């Protein structure tokens, strides 16, 4: 039997491979580029390219591609072969350093938010040597950044790398004040948990809404949903288990550290969690994971749904972003230690995160804003749209003691006892978990739970890194000028806690009372993408993001435009799909059913002797009238949307006019489904989709 250790990373040009195929001089030079950001010499690039090509060809690769992440939300790739003509008519396999470090895709065909016009096509991809190249489907994939001819970032990788650099610069300033002069680099790390649904492919192909939009636009709840709570962590069905085993193997070949798999809360819902990696690598790995998940599902006759809310009435899918900060010397800066009250360095970094989340709660909210995620946030299954931090009892007690200048006498480890002699005793954690919190401290990291399942994790981590970098800069500016470092440090932590304790909430984020309480505290509640995204251009946000070089002002305007256009286009496609399904599938099916029921009634000598038939025909006739009216109103709204040119105005119109009319159409359709004979309904219903796996 093949061992995991034998094939893990077998398709990755990682350090093991580099050490074996590169000269010591080239390897050390490349490592300096990766670890310290030293510029890459072209002679080194040529040597790496040649070795990379030889390795890839030996693995069966015939092509290479610069793999990048434009503002489409998915990855992009253009494949070129290694072949070059030889004088004797044959071909040779070549790959140069220039081809490795630079590519030229068409920059005008990707979303640019006005940065590129149709006639301004030139763009560049540049090799990211910090993220390993890999082989997939006979092609060498080279992770790259993507920018325009004029230098503006057109992707998610460039701003993410910039945000990591910004945090590194400011964190090093802080660490030097604590005497940590051996630290040369500080990086953020992320472990993104990925939720998803699996449904049979044959059912998916009968649902136009799933094919066009990734979610069901119509569907009445079956008699059973998730209320029995029997699916969560339940026994994994054989067909799903086979898929998960195959998925693990494919991910492990690509060096992706898939660690945990289990059933999630909703029927047909599951989760995969990896071990955390450096943030830009974790972002690349997660994009690749989503692609592999969907591809492997096809092999098993399944479809993997990554939409945040594919089914109404049951939990949607998120992506929990477990984020931490570590040094190159192996120290996690968010580890409290045994006595967090005495760990001044930890308390300063903790205070920085608290202030950052409070000061830039709007940026964190808009970083997860999409049309799909709007359906999920606050729906008694995910954190609300209000940003808050959960710290737990012990850390909250520590901060209270600091704020009030009082001794802290808590934090003693307690033994967990089950009352059964054969079961082992162990120390319980000093705080509980809070799954309703959007930003929860979980031991040595923060779990940002608001991301949607289809989101790139780059956006959230760009704004998280940037916000913390800004606060660390403010802290360093104060502490570097202090005459008495220890006294200034204590005052800074205490004053920060006093000023920003409003963002800390350890209670139930699902409770309606929290909405009112959050409003009293002055916390923002940006419920939709249309509410959140324009905040990107607020003066304080533009000033912060541009001052650290994470975005230019034009890049910020372009991203706001792109995200609002994406929101509007997504909902517009959904609305058009609803209209199409209602007119071509639902109304004809209801007409056929009512006609057959009427014919049955006539066969029984009229409605007078057919109470069932009379009731069905009357109810469905009324519902069909409601559907026809709702379709017309939705169609009018879609037509009106076409006349709006402003991205902000269009998104507001979608929120206020189109989405309510979509809800108004869905209601009578779902009611009609519940009284229509099963064989007449034109597409698979929720009971089959959610419980159809055998």
C-alpha positions in Angstrom: 0.0 0.0 0.0 1.3 3.4 -1.0 2.3 5.5 2.0 1.3 9.2 2.3 4.9 10.1 3.1 5.9 8.7 -0.3 3.6 10.8 -2.4 3.0 13.9 -0.3 4.3 17.0 -2.2 5.3 14.8 -5.1 3.9 17.3 -7.6 5.5 20.3 -5.9 8.8 22.0 -6.7 9.5 22.5 -3.0 12.7 22.8 -0.9 13.4 19.1 -1.0 13.4 19.2 -4.8 15.3 22.5 -5.0 18.1 21.2 -2.8 18.4 18.1 -5.0 18.4 19.9 -8.5 20.0 23.3 -7.8 23.6 24.1 -7.1 24.4 25.2 -3.6 25.1 28.7 -4.8 21.8 29.0 -6.7 19.8 27.4 -3.9 21.2 29.8 -1.3 20.6 32.8 -3.5 17.0 31.7 -4.1 16.5 31.2 -0.4 17.6 34.8 0.3 15.0 36.0 -2.2 12.3 33.9 -0.5 13.2 34.5 3.1 14.4 38.1 3.0 13.1 39.6 -0.2 16.5 40.0 -1.8 16.1 40.8 -5.6 16.4 37.8 -7.8 19.4 37.7 -10.2 18.6 36.7 -13.8 21.4 34.1 -13.8 19.8 32.5 -10.8 16.4 32.7 -12.5 17.8 30.9 -15.6 19.3 28.1 -13.4 16.0 27.7 -11.5 14.0 27.7 -14.8 16.2 25.0 -16.4 16.0 22.8 -13.3 12.3 23.4 -12.9 11.7 22.4 -16.5 13.7 19.2 -16.3 11.9 18.2 -13.1 8.5 19.0 -14.6 9.2 17.1 -17.9 10.4 14.1 -16.0 7.0 14.2 -14.2 5.2 14.2 -17.5 4.5 17.9 -17.9 4.5 19.3 -21.5 3.3 22.9 -20.7 3.8 25.7 -18.2 1.4 28.4 -17.1 1.6 31.6 -15.0 -1.2 31.0 -12.5 -2.7 34.1 -11.1 -5.7 35.5 -9.2 -7.4 38.3 -11.0 -10.4 40.2 -9.5 -12.8 37.6 -10.9 -12.7 35.6 -7.6 -11.2 32.6 -9.4 -7.8 31.8 -10.8 -6.6 32.3 -14.4 -4.0 30.5 -16.5 -2.7 30.5 -20.1 -0.7 27.4 -21.1 2.4 27.4 -23.2 4.4 24.3 -24.2 8.1 23.8 -23.5 8.7 22.9 -27.1 11.0 24.9 -29.4 12.0 24.0 -32.9 15.4 22.4 -33.5 17.5 22.9 -36.7 16.9 19.3 -37.8 13.1 19.6 -37.8 12.6 18.1 -34.3 11.8 20.0 -31.2 13.7 20.6 -27.9 12.2 21.3 -24.5 13.3 24.8 -23.3 12.3 27.1 -20.5 14.3 30.3 -19.7 14.6 32.5 -16.7 12.7 35.3 -18.6 9.8 32.9 -19.2 9.8 31.9 -15.5 9.8 35.4 -14.1 7.5 37.2 -16.6 4.4 36.6 -18.6 2.1 38.9 -20.6 -1.6 38.1 -20.4 -4.3 40.4 -21.8 -5.0 42.9 -19.0 -8.1 44.4 -20.6 -10.3 41.3 -20.5 -10.2 41.0 -16.7 -12.0 43.3 -14.2 -10.0 46.4 -13.7 -12.5 49.0 -12.4 -11.4 51.5 -15.0 -7.6 50.9 -14.6 -7.5 49.4 -18.1 -9.5 50.2 -21.2 -10.3 47.7 -24.0 -7.6 49.2 -26.2 -5.0 49.1 -23.3 -4.4 45.4 -23.3 -0.9 44.9 -22.0 -0.5 43.3 -18.5 2.3 41.4 -16.8 2.5 38.4 -14.5 5.5 38.0 -12.3 6.8 34.9 -10.5 6.2 34.8 -6.8 9.2 32.7 -5.6 7.7 32.4 -2.1 4.9 30.1 -3.3 6.1 26.8 -4.7 5.4 25.8 -8.4 3.5 22.6 -8.9 2.3 20.2 -11.6 -1.4 19.6 -12.4 -2.8 17.8 -15.4 0.5 17.8 -17.3 1.2 21.5 -16.8 3.8 23.2 -14.6 1.9 25.9 -12.6 3.9 28.9 -11.6 2.2 31.1 -8.9 2.4 34.7 -10.1 1.4 38.3 -9.4 -0.6 40.2 -12.0 -0.3 43.9 -12.7 -1.1 46.4 -15.5 1.4 47.9 -18.0 1.3 51.0 -15.8 2.1 49.1 -12.7 -1.3 48.9 -10.9 -2.1 45.7 -9.1 -4.9 43.8 -11.0 -5.0 40.8 -8.7 -5.3 39.8 -5.0 -1.8 38.5 -4.5 0.1 41.8 -4.9 -1.9 43.7 -2.2 -1.7 40.6 0.0 2.1 40.6 -0.3 2.2 44.3 0.3 0.1 44.0 3.5 2.4 41.2 4.8 5.4 43.5 4.1 3.7 46.4 5.9 3.0 44.3 9.0 6.5 42.9 9.0 8.0 46.4 9.0 5.9 47.6 11.9 6.1 44.4 14.0 9.9 44.4 13.8 9.9 47.9 15.2 7.9 46.7 18.2 10.0 43.6 18.7 13.3 45.6 18.7 11.9 47.7 21.6 11.5 44.4 23.6 15.1 43.5 22.8 14.3 40.9 20.1 17.1 41.8 17.8 17.6 38.3 16.4 14.2 38.4 14.7 14.6 39.2 11.0 11.1 38.6 9.7 7.5 38.5 11.0 4.8 36.8 9.0 1.1 36.1 9.4 -0.1 32.6 9.1 -3.6 31.3 8.2 -5.5 28.0 8.3 -8.7 28.4 6.3 -11.4 25.9 7.2 -13.5 25.2 4.1 -17.2 24.3 4.2 -19.0 22.9 1.2 -22.1 20.9 0.0 -22.0 17.6 -2.0 -25.0 16.6 -4.2 -25.5 14.0 -6.9 -24.5 15.3 -10.3 -27.6 13.9 -11.9 -29.8 16.1 -9.7 -27.6 19.2 -10.2 -27.9 19.0 -13.9 -31.7 19.2 -13.6 -31.6 22.5 -11.7 -31.1 25.5 -14.0 -30.6 27.8 -10.9 -27.7 25.7 -9.6 -26.0 25.6 -13.0 -26.3 29.3 -13.6 -25.9 30.8 -10.1 -24.5 28.1 -7.7 -27.6 28.3 -5.4 -31.2 27.2 -5.5 -33.5 30.2 -6.2 -36.6 28.2 -5.5 -37.2 25.4 -3.0 -39.6 24.6 -0.2 -38.2 23.0 2.9 -38.8 19.2 3.2 -40.4 17.7 6.4 -36.9 17.3 7.9 -34.0 19.7 7.7 -31.2 20.0 10.2 -33.3 20.3 13.4 -32.4 16.8 14.6 -28.7 17.8 14.6 -27.9 14.3 13.5 -25.6 15.2 10.6 -23.0 17.2 12.4 -20.0 15.0 13.1 -22.1 12.1 12.1 -21.0 8.9 10.3 -19.7 9.8 6.9 -21.6 8.0 4.1 -19.6 5.6 1.9 -19.9 7.6 -1.3 -18.8 10.8 0.5 -16.0 9.0 2.4 -14.6 7.8 -1.0 -14.7 11.3 -2.3 -13.0 12.7 0.8 -10.2 10.0 0.6 -9.6 10.8 -3.1 -9.6 14.5 -2.3 -7.1 14.1 0.5 -4.8 12.2 -1.8 -4.9 14.8 -4.6 -4.4 17.6 -2.2 -1.5 15.9 -0.5 0.2 15.3 -3.9 0.1 19.1 -4.3 1.7 19.6 -0.8 -1.6 21.0 0.6 -1.8 20.1 4.3 -5.4 18.8 4.4 -5.9 17.7 8.0 -9.5 17.4 9.2 -12.7 16.3 7.5 -16.2 15.8 8.9 -19.9 16.3 8.3 -21.2 19.8 9.0 -24.5 20.9 10.5 -26.7 20.9 7.4 -27.6 17.8 5.5 -25.2 17.2 2.6 -22.8 19.7 4.1 -19.1 18.9 5.0 -15.9 20.6 6.0 -12.2 20.3 5.2 -9.6 22.0 7.4 -5.8 22.4 6.6 -2.8 23.0 8.9 -2.0 26.7 8.8 0.6 28.1 6.4 2.2 31.5 5.7 -0.7 33.7 4.5 0.1 34.1 0.8 0.8 30.4 0.5 -2.4 29.6 2.4 -4.3 31.8 -0.1 -2.8 30.0 -3.1 -3.5 26.6 -1.5 -7.1 27.5 -0.7 -7.8 28.6 -4.3 -6.2 25.4 -5.5 -8.2 23.4 -2.9 -11.5 24.8 -4.1 -10.7 23.9 -7.7 -9.5 20.3 -6.8 -12.6 19.8 -4.6 -14.9 20.5 -7.6 -12.8 18.5 -10.0 -12.6 15.4 -7.7 -16.4 15.6 -7.1 -17.0 15.3 -10.9 -15.0 12.0 -10.9 -17.4 10.6 -8.2 -20.6 11.7 -10.0 -21.0 14.5 -7.5 -21.0 18.3 -7.6 -19.3 20.3 -4.9 -21.3 23.5 -4.1 -19.2 26.4 -2.7 -21.9 29.0 -2.7 -22.4 30.6 0.7 -26.2 29.8 0.7 -27.1 27.1 -1.8 -30.2 26.1 0.2 -32.7 28.3 2.0 -33.7 27.1 5.5 -30.5 25.2 6.4 -27.0 26.5 7.3 -24.9 28.1 4.6 -21.2 27.6 4.2 -18.4 29.7 5.5 -14.6 29.7 5.6 -13.1 30.3 9.0 -9.8 32.2 8.7 -7.6 31.2 11.6 -5.0 34.0 11.7 -1.8 34.5 13.7 1.5 36.3 13.7 4.8 34.6 14.1 8.6 35.4 13.9 11.2 33.6 11.9 12.6 32.4 15.2 9.5 30.3 15.8 7.6 32.6 18.3 3.9 33.0 17.9 3.2 36.5 19.0 -0.4 35.7 19.9 0.5 33.0 22.4 -0.4 34.2 25.9 1.9 31.8 27.7 1.2 30.4 31.2 0.7 33.9 32.7 -0.7 36.3 30.0 -0.9 39.1 32.6 2.9 39.1 32.9 3.5 38.7 29.2 3.8 42.3 28.2 4.8 41.6 24.6 1.7 39.4 24.0 -0.6 42.0 25.7 0.8 44.8 23.4 0.1 42.7 20.2 -3.3 41.7 21.6 -4.1 45.4 22.2 -3.0 46.2 18.7 -5.4 43.7 17.2 -8.3 44.9 19.4 -7.7 48.5 18.4 -7.2 47.5 14.7 -10.5 45.6 14.6 -12.3 48.5 16.3 -10.8 51.3 14.2 -11.3 49.4 10.9 -14.4 47.3 11.5 -15.8 48.6 8.2 -12.8 47.3 6.3 -13.1 43.9 7.8 -16.8 43.8 7.1 -16.4 44.8 3.4 -13.5 42.3 3.0 -16.1 39.5 3.2 -18.9 41.2 1.4 -20.4 39.4 -1.6 -23.9 38.8 -2.9 -23.7 35.2 -1.7 -22.4 36.0 1.8 -25.1 38.6 2.3 -27.6 35.7 2.5 -25.5 34.0 5.2 -24.3 36.6 7.7 -26.6 37.0 10.6 -28.8 34.1 9.6 -28.6 32.2 12.9 -25.8 30.1 11.5 -23.0 32.6 11.0 -21.7 35.7 12.8 -23.9 38.8 12.3 -22.8 41.6 10.1 -21.6 43.4 13.2 -17.9 43.1 13.9 -17.0 42.2 17.5 -14.2 40.3 19.3 -14.5 37.4 21.6 -11.7 37.0 24.1 -13.1 34.7 26.8 -13.2 35.0 30.5 -9.5 34.9 31.4 -8.2 37.4 28.9 -11.2 39.7 29.5 -10.4 39.5 33.2 -6.7 40.3 32.5 -7.7 43.4 30.5 -10.2 44.5 33.1 -7.5 44.3 35.7 -5.2 46.4 33.6 -7.9 48.9 32.8 -8.8 49.4 36.4 -5.2 49.1 37.8 -6.2 46.2 40.1 -4.5 42.9 40.7 -5.5 39.9 38.6 -6.1 36.7 40.6 -7.7 34.4 38.1 -6.5 32.2 35.4 -5.8 29.0 37.4 -5.9 25.8 35.3 -8.8 23.6 36.3 -8.9 19.8 35.9 -11.6 18.4 33.6 -13.4 15.5 35.3 -16.1 13.3 33.8 -17.1 11.5 36.9 -16.1 8.1 35.4 -13.0 6.5 36.9 -11.7 4.9 33.7 -11.7 8.2 31.8 -8.5 10.3 32.0 -8.4 13.7 33.6 -6.9 16.7 31.8 -6.5 20.4 32.1 -9.5 22.3 30.7 -9.0 25.4 28.5 -9.2 28.7 30.4 -11.9 29.9 28.1 -14.9 28.5 26.2 -15.4 28.8 22.4 -17.9 31.2 20.9 -19.1 30.2 17.5 -21.4 33.2 17.2 -18.4 35.6 17.3 -17.1 37.0 14.0 -13.6 37.4 15.4 -12.8 35.0 18.2 -9.5 34.5 20.1 -8.9 30.7 20.2 -5.7 30.2 22.2 -2.9 31.5 20.0 -4.8 32.9 17.0 -7.9 34.7 16.0 -10.6 33.0 14.1 -12.2 35.4 11.6 -15.5 33.5 10.9 -17.2 35.9 8.5 -15.7 34.7 5.2 -18.0 33.1 2.8 -17.1 29.6 1.5 -16.4 30.8 -2.1 -14.4 33.9 -1.0 -10.7 34.2 -1.7 -9.1 34.5 1.7 -6.8 37.2 0.3 -9.2 40.1 0.7 -9.9 39.5 4.4 -6.2 39.1 5.2 -5.1 42.1 3.2 -7.3 44.3 5.4 -6.6 42.5 8.6 -2.8 42.7 8.1 -3.1 46.4 7.0 -5.2 47.4 10.0 -2.8 45.7 12.5 0.2 47.2 10.7 -1.2 50.7 11.1 -1.9 50.2 14.8 1.6 48.7 15.4 3.0 51.8 13.6 1.1 54.1 16.0 2.3 52.1 19.0 6.0 52.1 17.8 5.8 55.9 17.2 4.8 56.3 20.8 7.1 53.8 22.4 10.2 54.7 20.5 10.0 58.3 21.9 9.3 57.2 25.5 11.8 58.0 28.3 10.5 55.1 30.4 9.6 52.2 28.1 7.9 50.0 30.7 5.8 52.9 32.1 4.8 54.0 28.6 4.0 50.4 27.6 1.7 49.9 30.5 -0.1 53.2 29.9 -0.4 52.4 26.2 -2.0 49.0 26.8 -4.3 50.4 29.5 -5.4 53.4 27.4 -6.0 51.2 24.4 -8.2 48.8 26.4 -10.3 51.7 27.8 -10.7 53.3 24.4 -11.6 50.1 22.5 -13.4 47.8 24.9 -16.7 48.4 23.1 -15.5 45.9 20.4 -15.2 43.1 22.9 -18.3 41.0 23.3 -18.3 37.5 24.8 -22.1 36.9 24.6 -24.4 35.4 22.0 -24.0 37.1 18.7 -27.2 35.5 17.4 -29.4 37.2 20.0 -31.5 40.1 18.8 -30.6 42.0 21.9 -27.0 42.2 20.6 -28.0 44.3 17.6 -29.5 46.9 19.9 -26.5 46.7 22.3 -24.0 47.0 19.4 -25.8 50.2 18.2 -25.5 51.7 21.7 -21.8 50.9 21.6 -21.5 52.7 18.3 -20.5 49.6 16.3 -21.4 49.5 12.6 -24.0 47.2 11.2 -23.3 47.0 7.5 -25.9 44.4 6.5 -25.3 44.1 2.7 -22.5 44.5 0.2 -24.2 47.7 -1.1 -23.9 49.1 2.4 -20.3 47.9 3.1 -18.3 48.3 -0.1 -18.4 52.1 -0.5 -16.7 52.4 2.9 -13.5 51.3 1.2 -13.3 54.9 -0.1 -13.8 56.6 3.3 -11.0 59.1 3.9 -9.6 57.3 6.9 -9.4 54.0 5.0 -7.9 55.5 1.9 -5.3 57.3 4.0 -4.3 54.2 5.9 -4.1 51.8 3.0 -2.2 54.2 0.8 0.2 55.3 3.5 1.5 51.7 3.9 1.7 51.2 0.1 -0.9 48.4 0.1 -3.0 50.1 -2.5 -2.8 53.3 -4.5 -5.9 55.5 -4.5 -6.7 54.5 -8.1 -6.4 50.8 -7.1 -8.9 51.4 -4.3 -11.4 53.1 -6.6 -11.0 50.2 -9.0 -11.7 47.6 -6.4 -14.8 49.3 -5.1 -16.1 49.5 -8.6 -15.3 45.9 -9.4 -16.9 44.5 -6.2 -20.1 46.6 -6.6 -20.3 45.6 -10.3 -19.8 41.9 -9.3 -22.6 42.2 -6.7 -25.0 43.8 -9.2 -24.1 41.3 -12.0 -24.5 38.3 -9.7 -28.0 39.4 -8.5 -29.0 40.3 -12.1 -28.1 36.8 -13.3 -30.1 35.3 -10.4 -33.1 37.5 -11.3 -33.0 36.6 -15.0 -32.7 32.9 -14.0 -35.7 33.1 -11.8 -37.7 34.8 -14.6 -36.6 32.1 -17.0 -37.4 29.2 -14.7 -40.8 30.7 -13.7 -41.9 31.2 -17.3 -40.4 28.1 -19.0 -40.6 25.5 -16.2 -42.7 26.4 -13.2 -45.8 28.0 -14.7 -46.2 25.3 -17.5 -45.8 22.6 -14.9 -48.5 24.2 -12.6 -50.8 24.7 -15.6 -50.4 21.0 -16.6 -51.1 19.8 -13.1 -54.2 22.1 -12.6 -55.5 21.0 -16.0 -55.1 17.3 -15.1 -56.8 17.9 -11.7 -59.6 19.7 -13.4 -60.1 16.9 -15.9 -60.2 14.4 -13.0 -62.9 16.5 -11.4 -65.0 16.6 -14.5 -64.6 12.8 -14.7 -66.2 12.7 -11.2 -69.2 14.8 -12.5 -67.9 18.2 -11.5 -66.3 20.0 -8.6 -69.4 19.5 -6.4 -68.2 15.9 -5.7 -64.5 16.6 -5.8 -63.5 18.8 -2.8 -59.8 17.9 -3.2 -59.7 18.8 -6.8 -61.6 22.1 -6.2 -59.3 23.1 -3.4 -56.1 22.4 -5.4 -57.3 24.2 -8.5 -58.4 27.2 -6.6 -55.2 27.5 -4.6 -52.9 26.9 -7.5 -54.8 29.3 -9.8 -54.4 32.0 -7.2 -50.7 31.2 -6.8 -50.2 31.1 -10.6 -51.7 34.6 -10.7 -49.3 35.7 -7.9 -46.4 34.2 -9.8 -47.3 35.9 -13.0 -47.6 39.2 -11.3 -44.3 38.8 -9.4 -42.4 37.7 -12.6 -43.6 40.9 -14.3 -42.5 43.1 -11.4 -39.1 41.5 -11.3 -38.7 41.8 -15.0 -39.5 45.5 -14.8 -36.9 45.9 -12.0 -34.3 44.2 -14.1 -35.0 46.4 -17.0 -34.8 49.5 -14.8 -31.4 48.3 -13.5 -30.0 48.4 -17.1 -30.5 52.1 -17.2 -28.3 52.8 -14.1 -24.7 53.6 -14.9 -23.3 54.3 -11.4 -21.9 51.2 -9.6 -23.0 52.6 -6.2 -26.5 53.5 -7.4 -26.9 50.2 -9.2 -25.9 48.2 -6.1 -28.4 50.2 -4.0 -31.1 49.5 -6.5 -30.4 45.8 -6.4 -30.6 45.9 -2.6 -33.8 47.9 -2.4 -35.7 46.8 -5.5 -34.4 43.7 -7.2 -33.8 41.4 -4.2 -37.2 42.1 -2.5 -38.9 41.3 -5.8 -36.9 38.1 -6.1 -38.2 37.2 -2.6 -41.7 38.1 -3.6 -41.5 35.7 -6.6 -40.0 32.9 -4.6 -42.7 32.8 -2.0 -45.7 31.8 -4.2 -43.5 29.4 -6.1 -42.4 27.6 -2.9 -46.0 27.5 -1.7 -47.1 26.0 -5.0 -44.4 23.3 -4.8 -45.9 22.1 -1.5 -49.3 21.3 -3.0 -48.2 20.1 -6.5 -47.9 16.4 -7.2 -44.3 15.3 -7.1 -44.2 13.9 -10.6 -45.3 17.3 -12.0 -42.6 19.5 -10.4 -40.1 20.4 -13.1 -36.9 19.9 -11.1 -35.5 18.1 -8.1 -36.8 19.3 -4.7 -34.9 19.9 -1.5 -35.7 16.5 -0.1 -33.8 14.8 -3.0 -31.0 17.4 -3.1 -30.3 17.3 0.7 -31.0 13.7 1.4 -30.3 12.1 -2.0 -26.9 10.8 -1.2 -26.7 7.1 -0.7 
